[in-house]
Amino acid sequence: MLVVEDLHVRYGRVAAVRGVSLEVNAGEIVCLAGPNGAGKSTTLLAITGAVGSSAGNVRFEGSSLAGVAIEDIACAGISLVPEGRRIFGTLTVEENLKLGAVTRNDRSHIKRDFEQLLEHFPVLRERLKVSAGKLSGGEQQQVAIARALMARPKLLLVDEPALGLAPQMIERVYEILLRLRREGLSLLIVEQSTERALAAADRMYIMRNGEIRFAGRPDALVSRETIEKAYFGFDVT
């Protein structure tokens, strides 16, 4: 479904992403793990067109996204749940969710999709008229996920879904993500925690200093030593 080939992204003189290649197949969860500053979030932003790449290519369902506008990439079926959620705190939950559908033209189906989402996220039904900034961190994360789903994506990119959440709410958020995969959605999830990535992923990549240091199935990371080598300074083969 998604193929990233030799992707390079620079911020001025700084090389944030250096030759990253990865793929996501239909119906799977792929986790991109790694320490702070590894280039994980920049990789997601480059996939969505929010930042430009200096080299490489991104293909979605066989078509190159090079030069494609960010709104057209969203219309093609890629949605991003950004790091830190980035919801609009002064708007109500309902208003935040409906913003997720701004790129859609099938207005007759938006109301139906909205109701279906509230079945998936019952706590949001209770908070529809509440300003999103007044919600707990876990509730705000659910707003961010639901807003992205209002675009009816085929591929959902999720950046640090557990960031700043209590353990119980982290479990709830991952239950939602796993359920979405069972329903046929493909997901690329950025995580710092290898423990959560190992538990959720069909395949995973570990990224460090802008480069992929491990690619494979979670069961290939058989020991803490193997993980630490990928994370902190040695290549894993």
N, CA, C and O of each residue as an XYZ file, in Angstrom:
948
protein
N       0.825     -1.211      0.000
C       0.000      0.000      0.000
C       0.858      1.258      0.000
O       0.668      2.147     -0.831
N       1.807      1.332      0.941
C       2.724      2.470      1.023
C       4.147      1.972      0.842
O       4.561      1.005      1.480
N       4.890      2.635     -0.029
C       6.304      2.322     -0.230
C       7.084      3.618     -0.163
O       6.852      4.534     -0.952
N       8.009      3.692      0.779
C       8.918      4.830      0.912
C      10.297      4.346      0.478
O      10.811      3.357      1.000
N      10.892      5.056     -0.485
C      12.152      4.617     -1.086
C      13.225      5.684     -0.939
O      13.109      6.776     -1.496
N      14.275      5.361     -0.181
C      15.469      6.196     -0.083
C      15.124      7.660      0.189
O      15.613      8.559     -0.494
N      14.281      7.885      1.187
C      13.776      9.220      1.492
C      14.824     10.031      2.252
O      15.420      9.553      3.217
N      15.035     11.266      1.799
C      15.930     12.213      2.459
C      15.166     13.499      2.727
O      14.469     14.014      1.853
N      15.303     14.018      3.956
C      14.685     15.292      4.323
C      15.720     16.117      5.075
O      16.398     15.621      5.975
N      15.829     17.382      4.689
C      16.785     18.284      5.333
C      16.053     19.495      5.891
O      15.102     19.993      5.290
N      16.512     19.961      7.051
C      16.113     21.253      7.588
C      17.349     22.151      7.522
O      18.179     22.151      8.431
N      17.456     22.910      6.440
C      18.668     23.686      6.231
C      19.851     22.756      6.028
O      19.839     21.914      5.130
N      20.873     22.908      6.860
C      22.057     22.061      6.748
C      21.906     20.738      7.485
O      22.753     19.853      7.361
N      20.848     20.606      8.239
C      20.665     19.406      9.070
C      19.924     18.336      8.283
O      18.836     18.578      7.759
N      20.523     17.144      8.203
C      19.878     16.002      7.559
C      19.042     15.271      8.600
O      19.580     14.542      9.434
N      17.719     15.467      8.551
C      16.834     14.864      9.543
C      16.485     13.425      9.192
O      16.336     12.588     10.082
N      16.353     13.130      7.900
C      16.038     11.779      7.422
C      17.025     11.451      6.325
O      17.200     12.222      5.382
N      17.684     10.281      6.451
C      18.784      9.957      5.545
C      18.584      8.562      4.948
O      18.973      7.554      5.537
N      17.976      8.535      3.782
C      17.860      7.283      3.044
C      16.897      6.281      3.629
O      17.155      5.077      3.590
N      15.790      6.755      4.172
C      14.820      5.852      4.796
C      13.984      5.142      3.734
O      13.451      5.766      2.817
N      13.886      3.832      3.883
C      12.997      3.019      3.047
C      12.150      2.161      3.972
O      12.670      1.525      4.889
N      10.845      2.143      3.730
C       9.938      1.305      4.509
C       8.687      1.064      3.690
O       8.456      1.716      2.672
N       7.882      0.114      4.150
C       6.618     -0.146      3.466
C       5.560     -0.587      4.460
O       5.855     -1.121      5.529
N       4.317     -0.344      4.067
C       3.164     -0.780      4.836
C       2.239     -1.521      3.881
O       1.811     -0.969      2.867
N       1.935     -2.757      4.205
C       1.017     -3.540      3.390
C      -0.413     -3.352      3.872
O      -0.645     -2.939      5.009
N      -1.353     -3.652      3.018
C      -2.761     -3.487      3.364
C      -3.116     -4.359      4.563
O      -2.766     -5.538      4.618
N      -3.816     -3.758      5.521
C      -4.356     -4.504      6.642
C      -3.374     -4.835      7.739
O      -3.634     -5.732      8.540
N      -2.244     -4.135      7.803
C      -1.280     -4.432      8.863
C      -0.947     -3.182      9.663
O      -1.148     -2.053      9.215
N      -0.430     -3.425     10.864
C       0.141     -2.362     11.687
C       1.656     -2.447     11.577
O       2.256     -3.488     11.846
N       2.259     -1.343     11.180
C       3.712     -1.234     11.154
C       4.097     -0.158     12.158
O       3.531      0.935     12.147
N       5.049     -0.459     13.017
C       5.528      0.509     14.000
C       6.919      1.005     13.610
O       7.795      0.228     13.230
N       7.092      2.309     13.716
C       8.381      2.953     13.507
C       8.848      3.454     14.870
O       8.335      4.453     15.375
N       9.809      2.771     15.460
C      10.277      3.083     16.807
C      11.648      3.741     16.751
O      12.327      3.728     15.724
N      12.034      4.315     17.880
C      13.349      4.933     17.959
C      13.372      6.037     18.980
O      12.318      6.497     19.419
N      14.559      6.475     19.371
C      14.685      7.507     20.394
C      14.272      8.877     19.879
O      14.045      9.058     18.683
N      14.177      9.842     20.792
C      13.901     11.225     20.411
C      14.924     11.720     19.400
O      16.114     11.425     19.509
N      14.447     12.479     18.410
C      15.350     13.058     17.431
C      15.806     12.108     16.351
O      16.709     12.434     15.581
N      15.192     10.924     16.281
C      15.622      9.939     15.288
C      15.165     10.284     13.881
O      15.738      9.792     12.909
N      14.131     11.132     13.755
C      13.589     11.466     12.440
C      12.254     10.812     12.156
O      11.774     10.848     11.023
N      11.650     10.216     13.166
C      10.395      9.474     12.965
C       9.245     10.392     12.552
O       8.545     10.127     11.575
N       9.061     11.476     13.312
C       7.964     12.396     12.995
C       8.178     13.062     11.643
O       7.224     13.249     10.888
N       9.409     13.418     11.333
C       9.703     14.026     10.037
C       9.363     13.069      8.902
O       8.880     13.498      7.854
N       9.610     11.784      9.101
C       9.257     10.792      8.082
C       7.758     10.805      7.818
O       7.334     10.787      6.662
N       6.946     10.836      8.880
C       5.499     10.889      8.695
C       5.084     12.174      7.986
O       4.238     12.145      7.092
N       5.668     13.290      8.378
C       5.315     14.561      7.750
C       5.683     14.571      6.270
O       4.971     15.163      5.458
N       6.786     13.921      5.915
C       7.174     13.844      4.507
C       6.207     12.971      3.715
O       5.903     13.267      2.560
N       5.727     11.899      4.332
C       4.763     11.040      3.658
C       3.486     11.806      3.337
O       2.909     11.634      2.263
N       3.044     12.652      4.268
C       1.795     13.394      4.072
C       1.972     14.645      3.224
O       0.987     15.294      2.869
N       3.217     14.994      2.892
C       3.463     16.193      2.108
C       3.583     17.454      2.930
O       3.692     18.544      2.368
N       3.566     17.335      4.269
C       3.660     18.519      5.128
C       5.060     19.115      5.130
O       5.224     20.314      5.357
N       6.076     18.285      4.877
C       7.436     18.789      4.661
C       7.948     18.185      3.361
O       7.556     17.084      2.974
N       8.815     18.913      2.704
C       9.337     18.443      1.438
C      10.546     17.542      1.625
O      11.258     17.639      2.624
N      10.769     16.674      0.662
C      11.940     15.804      0.680
C      12.960     16.311     -0.322
O      12.613     16.910     -1.340
N      14.238     16.058     -0.013
C      15.306     16.474     -0.923
C      15.671     15.368     -1.904
O      16.302     15.624     -2.929
N      15.276     14.140     -1.589
C      15.532     13.007     -2.485
C      14.632     11.854     -2.050
O      14.072     11.855     -0.954
N      14.511     10.872     -2.941
C      13.694      9.701     -2.646
C      12.285      9.828     -3.185
O      11.939     10.807     -3.847
N      11.481      8.825     -2.892
C      10.124      8.792     -3.425
C       9.186      8.120     -2.428
O       9.584      7.240     -1.665
N       7.940      8.555     -2.456
C       6.871      7.927     -1.687
C       5.791      7.513     -2.674
O       5.311      8.331     -3.458
N       5.411      6.246     -2.635
C       4.342      5.753     -3.496
C       3.205      5.211     -2.639
O       3.434      4.504     -1.657
N       1.995      5.548     -3.017
C       0.802      5.089     -2.311
C      -0.121      4.415     -3.308
O      -0.573      5.031     -4.274
N      -0.394      3.147     -3.062
C      -1.205      2.333     -3.978
C      -0.677      2.420     -5.402
O      -1.447      2.487     -6.360
N       0.637      2.418     -5.527
C       1.285      2.379     -6.832
C       1.546      3.719     -7.473
O       2.225      3.780     -8.497
N       1.028      4.801     -6.906
C       1.204      6.131     -7.508
C       2.182      6.963     -6.693
O       2.123      6.975     -5.464
N       3.077      7.655     -7.379
C       4.030      8.517     -6.696
C       3.320      9.731     -6.113
O       2.411     10.294     -6.721
N       3.766     10.125     -4.901
C       3.217     11.320     -4.265
C       4.136     12.525     -4.451
O       3.896     13.581     -3.867
N       5.174     12.378     -5.251
C       6.107     13.485     -5.493
C       5.371     14.663     -6.116
O       4.736     14.525     -7.162
N       5.458     15.825     -5.468
C       4.828     17.025     -5.988
C       3.336     17.121     -5.783
O       2.714     18.089     -6.220
N       2.746     16.136     -5.126
C       1.298     16.139     -4.888
C       0.994     17.025     -3.685
O       1.684     16.941     -2.669
N      -0.024     17.867     -3.784
C      -0.387     18.778     -2.701
C      -0.867     18.004     -1.486
O      -1.416     16.908     -1.607
N      -0.651     18.593     -0.306
C      -0.987     17.912      0.937
C      -2.467     17.542      0.999
O      -2.814     16.469      1.492
N      -3.346     18.423      0.503
C      -4.774     18.119      0.550
C      -5.141     16.985     -0.403
O      -6.077     16.229     -0.144
N      -4.396     16.868     -1.514
C      -4.662     15.779     -2.449
C      -4.160     14.445     -1.902
O      -4.745     13.399     -2.184
N      -3.079     14.476     -1.121
C      -2.614     13.260     -0.463
C      -3.648     12.792      0.545
O      -3.905     11.594      0.667
N      -4.247     13.742      1.274
C      -5.317     13.385      2.210
C      -6.505     12.788      1.462
O      -7.082     11.796      1.907
N      -6.870     13.379      0.339
C      -7.991     12.859     -0.449
C      -7.695     11.471     -1.004
O      -8.611     10.673     -1.202
N      -6.416     11.179     -1.257
C      -6.041      9.863     -1.778
C      -6.204      8.766     -0.739
O      -6.286      7.588     -1.086
N      -6.253      9.151      0.554
C      -6.528      8.134      1.568
C      -5.510      8.020      2.686
O      -5.445      6.984      3.347
N      -4.701      9.068      2.919
C      -3.730      9.053      4.008
C      -4.113     10.135      5.015
O      -4.238     11.307      4.659
N      -4.297      9.735      6.268
C      -4.597     10.688      7.342
C      -3.542     10.584      8.423
O      -3.001      9.508      8.677
N      -3.253     11.718      9.061
C      -2.233     11.786     10.113
C      -2.856     12.208     11.430
O      -3.608     13.181     11.493
N      -2.533     11.456     12.496
C      -2.795     11.889     13.868
C      -1.461     12.422     14.380
O      -0.572     11.631     14.693
N      -1.295     13.747     14.475
C       0.030     14.306     14.749
C       0.450     14.127     16.199
O      -0.377     13.897     17.082
N       1.747     14.237     16.424
C       2.287     14.203     17.783
C       1.690     15.362     18.583
O       1.585     16.483     18.085
N       1.302     15.082     19.822
C       0.720     16.123     20.654
C      -0.734     16.420     20.330
O      -1.316     17.354     20.883
N      -1.317     15.640     19.447
C      -2.744     15.654     19.125
C      -3.168     16.836     18.256
O      -3.895     16.643     17.282
N      -2.728     18.067     18.583
C      -2.998     19.260     17.767
C      -4.489     19.485     17.515
O      -4.883     19.889     16.421
N      -5.298     19.228     18.507
C      -6.717     19.538     18.351
C      -6.935     21.031     18.615
O      -6.041     21.714     19.115
N      -8.121     21.531     18.278
C      -8.457     22.936     18.487
C      -9.199     23.050     19.806
O     -10.381     22.720     19.899
N      -8.489     23.524     20.831
C      -9.032     23.506     22.176
C     -10.236     24.389     22.387
O     -11.062     24.094     23.251
N     -10.369     25.469     21.624
C     -11.505     26.375     21.803
C     -12.748     25.917     21.050
O     -13.841     26.432     21.284
N     -12.588     24.961     20.155
C     -13.739     24.408     19.437
C     -14.311     23.226     20.211
O     -13.608     22.600     21.004
N     -15.572     22.926     19.983
C     -16.179     21.777     20.630
C     -15.651     20.483     20.025
O     -15.038     20.487     18.958
N     -15.896     19.383     20.718
C     -15.526     18.071     20.190
C     -16.184     17.848     18.834
O     -15.538     17.372     17.901
N     -17.459     18.189     18.720
C     -18.180     18.005     17.455
C     -17.536     18.802     16.329
O     -17.380     18.296     15.218
N     -17.165     20.035     16.611
C     -16.541     20.873     15.581
C     -15.190     20.314     15.172
O     -14.856     20.322     13.987
N     -14.405     19.831     16.126
C     -13.123     19.214     15.802
C     -13.309     18.004     14.891
O     -12.579     17.844     13.912
N     -14.276     17.160     15.208
C     -14.484     15.958     14.401
C     -14.900     16.313     12.981
O     -14.421     15.706     12.023
N     -15.781     17.284     12.839
C     -16.272     17.631     11.509
C     -15.191     18.282     10.650
O     -15.270     18.246      9.422
N     -14.185     18.875     11.285
C     -13.066     19.416     10.508
C     -12.321     18.315      9.762
O     -11.700     18.571      8.731
N     -12.383     17.093     10.282
C     -11.709     15.987      9.618
C     -12.288     15.639      8.258
O     -11.648     14.946      7.467
N     -13.493     16.116      7.982
C     -14.161     15.765      6.727
C     -14.098     16.876      5.686
O     -14.797     16.808      4.675
N     -13.269     17.901      5.914
C     -13.292     19.063      5.020
C     -12.817     18.730      3.612
O     -13.161     19.440      2.667
N     -12.037     17.667      3.450
C     -11.543     17.332      2.109
C     -12.512     16.431      1.343
O     -12.272     16.092      0.184
N     -13.596     16.050      1.993
C     -14.530     15.110      1.356
C     -15.618     15.832      0.575
O     -16.041     16.930      0.934
N     -16.060     15.189     -0.502
C     -17.155     15.723     -1.307
C     -18.445     14.936     -1.137
O     -19.503     15.380     -1.582
N     -18.371     13.765     -0.495
C     -19.557     12.910     -0.356
C     -20.341     13.306      0.886
O     -20.408     12.554      1.858
N     -20.930     14.486      0.842
C     -21.596     15.042      2.015
C     -22.711     14.156      2.545
O     -22.993     14.163      3.744
N     -23.339     13.403      1.678
C     -24.444     12.554      2.120
C     -23.983     11.448      3.046
O     -24.782     10.911      3.813
N     -22.685     11.093      2.989
C     -22.165     10.010      3.818
C     -21.482     10.496      5.097
O     -21.199      9.704      5.996
N     -21.224     11.786      5.171
C     -20.481     12.293      6.328
C     -21.276     12.095      7.615
O     -20.714     11.678      8.627
N     -22.565     12.386      7.591
C     -23.380     12.227      8.796
C     -23.396     10.772      9.254
O     -23.317     10.494     10.450
N     -23.498      9.851      8.309
C     -23.489      8.425      8.655
C     -22.160      8.028      9.276
O     -22.127      7.314     10.278
N     -21.065      8.490      8.683
C     -19.748      8.169      9.229
C     -19.563      8.782     10.614
O     -18.947      8.175     11.490
N     -20.093      9.974     10.806
C     -20.007     10.637     12.101
C     -20.693      9.796     13.171
O     -20.149      9.618     14.261
N     -21.862      9.288     12.876
C     -22.587      8.463     13.837
C     -21.859      7.150     14.107
O     -21.824      6.678     15.243
N     -21.290      6.571     13.081
C     -20.544      5.327     13.276
C     -19.323      5.549     14.160
O     -18.992      4.703     14.991
N     -18.651      6.690     13.982
C     -17.495      6.988     14.811
C     -17.884      7.124     16.282
O     -17.141      6.697     17.166
N     -19.026      7.709     16.537
C     -19.463      7.866     17.924
C     -19.783      6.515     18.563
O     -19.725      6.375     19.785
N     -20.117      5.532     17.745
C     -20.283      4.178     18.274
C     -18.935      3.615     18.712
O     -18.850      2.898     19.709
N     -17.892      3.939     17.972
C     -16.538      3.493     18.309
C     -15.960      4.256     19.498
O     -15.173      3.714     20.274
N     -16.361      5.521     19.629
C     -15.816      6.394     20.665
C     -16.963      6.934     21.525
O     -17.272      8.123     21.456
N     -17.591      6.085     22.327
C     -18.780      6.524     23.083
C     -18.521      7.684     24.030
O     -19.427      8.475     24.290
N     -17.293      7.804     24.558
C     -17.017      8.919     25.465
C     -17.133     10.253     24.743
O     -17.463     11.264     25.363
N     -16.867     10.269     23.440
C     -16.962     11.513     22.689
C     -18.409     11.923     22.471
O     -18.705     13.116     22.393
N     -19.305     10.968     22.373
C     -20.732     11.310     22.249
C     -21.192     12.110     23.464
O     -22.001     13.031     23.352
N     -20.663     11.737     24.624
C     -21.031     12.437     25.853
C     -20.411     13.826     25.940
O     -20.854     14.644     26.746
N     -19.392     14.108     25.124
C     -18.641     15.366     25.212
C     -18.806     16.239     23.971
O     -18.056     17.201     23.805
N     -19.745     15.941     23.113
C     -19.819     16.611     21.819
C     -19.853     18.131     21.915
O     -19.238     18.814     21.095
N     -20.555     18.664     22.893
C     -20.722     20.118     22.996
C     -19.715     20.762     23.942
O     -19.808     21.953     24.241
N     -18.753     19.968     24.412
C     -17.726     20.459     25.331
C     -16.521     20.951     24.535
O     -16.145     20.340     23.534
N     -15.916     22.050     24.974
C     -14.688     22.513     24.335
C     -13.612     21.444     24.459
O     -13.394     20.904     25.544
N     -12.948     21.141     23.371
C     -11.984     20.037     23.357
C     -10.835     20.277     24.332
O     -10.256     19.324     24.853
N     -10.502     21.542     24.581
C      -9.418     21.852     25.499
C      -9.716     21.468     26.935
O      -8.800     21.424     27.756
N     -10.962     21.191     27.260
C     -11.347     20.819     28.620
C     -11.309     19.310     28.847
O     -11.557     18.851     29.962
N     -11.003     18.536     27.813
C     -10.972     17.084     27.937
C      -9.664     16.622     28.552
O      -8.673     17.352     28.558
N      -9.672     15.400     29.070
C      -8.434     14.781     29.540
C      -7.541     14.459     28.346
O      -7.980     14.492     27.196
N      -6.272     14.145     28.642
C      -5.344     13.814     27.559
C      -5.809     12.615     26.755
O      -5.703     12.616     25.528
N      -6.319     11.598     27.420
C      -6.796     10.409     26.713
C      -8.003     10.700     25.852
O      -8.127     10.165     24.751
N      -8.901     11.550     26.346
C     -10.066     11.925     25.544
C      -9.645     12.765     24.344
O     -10.194     12.607     23.253
N      -8.672     13.657     24.537
C      -8.183     14.444     23.417
C      -7.527     13.567     22.349
O      -7.654     13.837     21.155
N      -6.823     12.512     22.786
C      -6.225     11.606     21.816
C      -7.309     10.897     21.012
O      -7.142     10.671     19.814
N      -8.408     10.548     21.655
C      -9.513      9.926     20.933
C     -10.124     10.911     19.941
O     -10.509     10.516     18.840
N     -10.220     12.190     20.313
C     -10.694     13.207     19.369
C      -9.773     13.276     18.156
O     -10.244     13.348     17.021
N      -8.464     13.253     18.393
C      -7.504     13.356     17.290
C      -7.613     12.162     16.347
O      -7.552     12.322     15.128
N      -7.776     10.965     16.911
C      -7.912      9.767     16.083
C      -9.220      9.813     15.305
O      -9.249      9.547     14.103
N     -10.309     10.154     16.006
C     -11.618     10.200     15.350
C     -11.652     11.264     14.262
O     -12.247     11.052     13.205
N     -11.020     12.404     14.511
C     -10.974     13.462     13.493
C     -10.270     12.962     12.238
O     -10.736     13.214     11.126
N      -9.147     12.250     12.403
C      -8.433     11.703     11.251
C      -9.286     10.682     10.512
O      -9.232     10.603      9.285
N     -10.073      9.899     11.245
C     -10.912      8.878     10.622
C     -12.073      9.488      9.842
O     -12.608      8.849      8.936
N     -12.465     10.703     10.179
C     -13.550     11.358      9.443
C     -13.179     11.602      7.987
O     -14.056     11.830      7.153
N     -11.894     11.557      7.676
C     -11.469     11.697      6.278
C     -11.607     10.396      5.497
O     -11.322     10.356      4.300
N     -12.044      9.325      6.171
C     -12.181      7.985      5.587
C     -10.864      7.507      4.973
O     -10.826      7.176      3.788
N      -9.793      7.465      5.754
C      -8.494      7.063      5.199
C      -8.416      5.567      4.936
O      -9.152      4.769      5.517
N      -7.508      5.218      4.051
C      -7.120      3.825      3.864
C      -5.898      3.501      4.717
O      -5.688      2.360      5.128
N      -5.093      4.544      4.972
C      -3.883      4.412      5.775
C      -3.887      5.508      6.828
O      -4.018      6.690      6.512
N      -3.740      5.100      8.087
C      -3.710      6.043      9.193
C      -2.297      6.103      9.763
O      -1.744      5.085     10.178
N      -1.717      7.302      9.782
C      -0.413      7.536     10.388
C      -0.652      8.112     11.781
O      -1.365      9.104     11.931
N      -0.058      7.494     12.793
C      -0.294      7.916     14.176
C       1.053      8.192     14.835
O       1.890      7.298     14.958
N       1.252      9.437     15.255
C       2.536      9.854     15.817
C       2.455      9.909     17.339
O       1.765     10.764     17.895
N       3.156      9.003     18.008
C       3.251      8.949     19.465
C       1.868      8.947     20.141
O       1.542      9.879     20.875
N       1.066      7.919     19.901
C      -0.291      7.910     20.476
C      -0.322      7.837     21.992
O      -1.328      8.204     22.599
N       0.763      7.369     22.626
C       0.780      7.216     24.080
C       1.380      8.410     24.798
O       1.443      8.411     26.027
N       1.820      9.422     24.071
C       2.568     10.522     24.662
C       1.742     11.249     25.723
O       0.664     11.764     25.429
N       2.247     11.288     26.945
C       1.621     12.041     28.021
C       0.392     11.416     28.634
O      -0.306     12.069     29.409
N       0.104     10.154     28.306
C      -1.105      9.512     28.813
C      -0.804      8.589     29.987
O       0.293      8.046     30.107
N      -1.795      8.427     30.843
C      -1.693      7.473     31.941
C      -1.723      6.053     31.383
O      -2.295      5.828     30.316
N      -1.111      5.082     32.088
C      -1.056      3.703     31.575
C      -2.410      3.128     31.188
O      -2.517      2.455     30.164
N      -3.440      3.376     31.977
C      -4.762      2.836     31.655
C      -5.288      3.413     30.344
O      -5.905      2.702     29.551
N      -5.042      4.711     30.118
C      -5.520      5.331     28.890
C      -4.688      4.888     27.686
O      -5.216      4.783     26.579
N      -3.387      4.627     27.888
C      -2.566      4.087     26.805
C      -3.146      2.767     26.328
O      -3.246      2.522     25.125
N      -3.524      1.924     27.263
C      -4.121      0.634     26.909
C      -5.396      0.831     26.114
O      -5.645      0.110     25.148
N      -6.212      1.808     26.514
C      -7.466      2.080     25.805
C      -7.192      2.544     24.368
O      -7.850      2.096     23.430
N      -6.216      3.445     24.207
C      -5.907      3.958     22.874
C      -5.421      2.832     21.966
O      -5.809      2.764     20.800
N      -4.579      1.951     22.494
C      -4.086      0.843     21.671
C      -5.184     -0.175     21.369
O      -5.161     -0.812     20.316
N      -6.133     -0.333     22.268
C      -7.298     -1.182     21.958
C      -8.032     -0.631     20.742
O      -8.460     -1.390     19.873
N      -8.176      0.696     20.682
C      -8.842      1.333     19.549
C      -8.054      1.106     18.264
O      -8.634      0.766     17.233
N      -6.737      1.294     18.319
C      -5.910      1.126     17.117
C      -5.929     -0.316     16.617
O      -5.987     -0.553     15.410
N      -5.881     -1.268     17.526
C      -5.934     -2.683     17.131
C      -7.298     -3.031     16.545
O      -7.385     -3.820     15.605
N      -8.347     -2.455     17.085
C      -9.678     -2.704     16.528
C      -9.788     -2.152     15.119
O     -10.379     -2.788     14.247
N      -9.222     -0.966     14.887
C      -9.251     -0.391     13.544
C      -8.530     -1.296     12.551
O      -8.986     -1.464     11.420
N      -7.405     -1.880     12.967
C      -6.712     -2.818     12.085
C      -7.585     -4.036     11.781
O      -7.640     -4.487     10.637
N      -8.272     -4.574     12.803
C      -9.150     -5.727     12.570
C     -10.261     -5.385     11.588
O     -10.754     -6.262     10.879
N     -10.656     -4.126     11.541
C     -11.708     -3.689     10.623
C     -11.181     -3.366      9.232
O     -11.943     -2.950      8.359
N      -9.871     -3.555      9.018
C      -9.312     -3.428      7.676
C      -8.458     -2.211      7.418
O      -7.910     -2.066      6.325
N      -8.327     -1.319      8.407
C      -7.501     -0.134      8.216
C      -6.026     -0.494      8.355
O      -5.663     -1.313      9.200
N      -5.189      0.105      7.544
C      -3.737     -0.046      7.662
C      -3.199      1.103      8.507
O      -3.686      2.230      8.414
N      -2.180      0.811      9.342
C      -1.657      1.824     10.246
C      -0.137      1.820     10.257
O       0.501      0.767     10.240
N       0.428      3.020     10.286
C       1.853      3.231     10.535
C       1.948      4.060     11.805
O       1.539      5.221     11.818
N       2.482      3.480     12.869
C       2.489      4.106     14.183
C       3.920      4.413     14.593
O       4.786      3.538     14.569
N       4.160      5.657     14.967
C       5.449      6.052     15.528
C       5.397      5.883     17.038
O       4.456      6.332     17.691
N       6.408      5.236     17.581
C       6.476      4.973     19.023
C       7.907      5.115     19.518
O       8.855      4.752     18.821
N       8.058      5.650     20.739
C       9.353      5.583     21.407
C       9.504      4.266     22.153
O      10.609      3.739     22.283
N       8.376      3.736     22.645
C       8.409      2.532     23.465
C       8.475      1.280     22.598
O       7.516      0.967     21.893
N       9.596      0.560     22.643
C       9.677     -0.685     21.893
C       8.745     -1.737     22.468
O       8.283     -2.619     21.743
N       8.464     -1.654     23.763
C       7.562     -2.631     24.374
C       6.182     -2.562     23.746
O       5.603     -3.593     23.402
N       5.645     -1.347     23.593
C       4.334     -1.202     22.968
C       4.393     -1.562     21.493
O       3.469     -2.187     20.970
N       5.477     -1.172     20.809
C       5.602     -1.493     19.392
C       5.664     -2.995     19.172
O       5.024     -3.519     18.260
N       6.428     -3.687     19.998
C       6.548     -5.137     19.870
C       5.211     -5.823     20.067
O       4.910     -6.817     19.406
N       4.403     -5.288     20.987
C       3.116     -5.914     21.296
C       2.084     -5.686     20.193
O       1.219     -6.533     19.971
N       2.170     -4.552     19.502
C       1.115     -4.182     18.557
C       1.427     -4.508     17.106
O       0.510     -4.742     16.319
N       2.707     -4.527     16.735
C       3.073     -4.481     15.318
C       3.088     -5.845     14.654
O       3.426     -6.857     15.268
N       2.707     -5.844     13.369
C       2.965     -6.995     12.500
C       4.413     -6.967     12.029
O       5.066     -8.005     11.917
N       4.906     -5.754     11.754
C       6.313     -5.559     11.410
C       6.752     -4.258     12.043
O       5.925     -3.410     12.379
N       8.059     -4.100     12.206
C       8.534     -2.854     12.792
C       9.878     -2.441     12.230
O      10.654     -3.248     11.719
N      10.114     -1.157     12.349
C      11.384     -0.547     11.979
C      11.900      0.205     13.205
O      11.119      0.802     13.946
N      13.199      0.175     13.413
C      13.827      1.001     14.432
C      14.712      2.010     13.724
O      15.532      1.658     12.876
N      14.531      3.274     14.090
C      15.193      4.379     13.412
C      16.102      5.106     14.404
O      15.736      5.314     15.560
N      17.276      5.483     13.941
C      18.220      6.237     14.770
C      19.044      7.152     13.875
O      19.531      6.738     12.823
N      19.192      8.396     14.305
C      19.990      9.378     13.559
C      19.567      9.487     12.095
O      20.400      9.599     11.196
N      18.264      9.450     11.883
C      17.737      9.642     10.539
C      17.784      8.434      9.640
O      17.433      8.531      8.464
N      18.217      7.275     10.168
C      18.373      6.078      9.341
C      17.648      4.890      9.977
O      17.480      4.829     11.195
N      17.225      3.956      9.140
C      16.641      2.708      9.621
C      17.761      1.781     10.075
O      18.681      1.490      9.311
N      17.680      1.315     11.328
C      18.694      0.433     11.899
C      18.203     -0.994     12.064
O      19.004     -1.906     12.268
N      16.902     -1.197     11.977
C      16.337     -2.549     12.010
C      15.049     -2.540     11.220
O      14.284     -1.578     11.285
N      14.800     -3.599     10.475
C      13.539     -3.786      9.769
C      13.194     -5.260      9.805
O      14.000     -6.101      9.407
N      12.006     -5.575     10.279
C      11.616     -6.976     10.326
C      10.442     -7.220     11.253
O       9.779     -6.286     11.705
N      10.201     -8.474     11.524
C       9.111     -8.862     12.414
C       9.548     -8.669     13.862
O      10.729     -8.801     14.181
N       8.594     -8.355     14.738
C       8.956     -8.143     16.142
C       9.667     -9.325     16.778
O      10.523     -9.138     17.642
N       9.325    -10.541     16.362
C       9.946    -11.702     17.001
C      11.425    -11.844     16.647
O      12.129    -12.665     17.234
N      11.906    -11.030     15.668
C      13.344    -11.042     15.366
C      14.151    -10.295     16.427
O      15.361    -10.488     16.549
N      13.470     -9.441     17.190
C      14.136     -8.743     18.292
C      14.022     -9.615     19.530
O      13.171     -9.392     20.391
N      14.882    -10.597     19.604
C      14.710    -11.684     20.562
C      15.254    -11.360     21.948
O      14.987    -12.096     22.899
N      16.006    -10.281     22.081
C      16.600     -9.998     23.378
C      16.703     -8.501     23.586
O      16.680     -7.729     22.628
N      16.818     -8.092     24.844
C      17.016     -6.694     25.170
C      18.315     -6.168     24.536
O      18.386     -5.012     24.120
N      19.329     -7.023     24.471
C      20.597     -6.629     23.872
C      20.416     -6.261     22.406
O      20.988     -5.279     21.932
N      19.617     -7.050     21.689
C      19.355     -6.769     20.277
C      18.658     -5.437     20.114
O      19.007     -4.653     19.232
N      17.674     -5.174     20.959
C      16.942     -3.911     20.887
C      17.869     -2.742     21.183
O      17.854     -1.731     20.481
N      18.676     -2.889     22.228
C      19.567     -1.800     22.614
C      20.598     -1.501     21.529
O      20.973     -0.344     21.339
N      21.056     -2.520     20.822
C      21.998     -2.288     19.735
C      21.360     -1.440     18.627
O      21.992     -0.532     18.088
N      20.102     -1.748     18.295
C      19.404     -0.975     17.265
C      19.115      0.439     17.740
O      19.187      1.389     16.961
N      18.789      0.575     19.017
C      18.392      1.863     19.574
C      19.566      2.800     19.831
O      19.477      4.005     19.595
N      20.669      2.229     20.318
C      21.695      3.091     20.920
C      23.054      3.071     20.238
O      23.990      3.694     20.738
N      23.197      2.369     19.100
C      24.460      2.607     18.443
C      25.057      1.508     17.618
O      26.158      1.682     17.096
N      24.395      0.384     17.468
C      24.932     -0.664     16.630
C      23.863     -1.130     15.668
O      22.687     -1.228     16.018
N      24.288     -1.414     14.455
C      23.346     -1.941     13.463
C      22.976     -3.371     13.803
O      23.786     -4.129     14.335
N      21.723     -3.733     13.483
C      21.240     -5.090     13.653
C      21.060     -5.705     12.277
O      20.417     -5.115     11.409
N      21.617     -6.873     12.077
C      21.480     -7.536     10.775
C      20.777     -8.853     10.949
O      20.561     -9.571      9.973
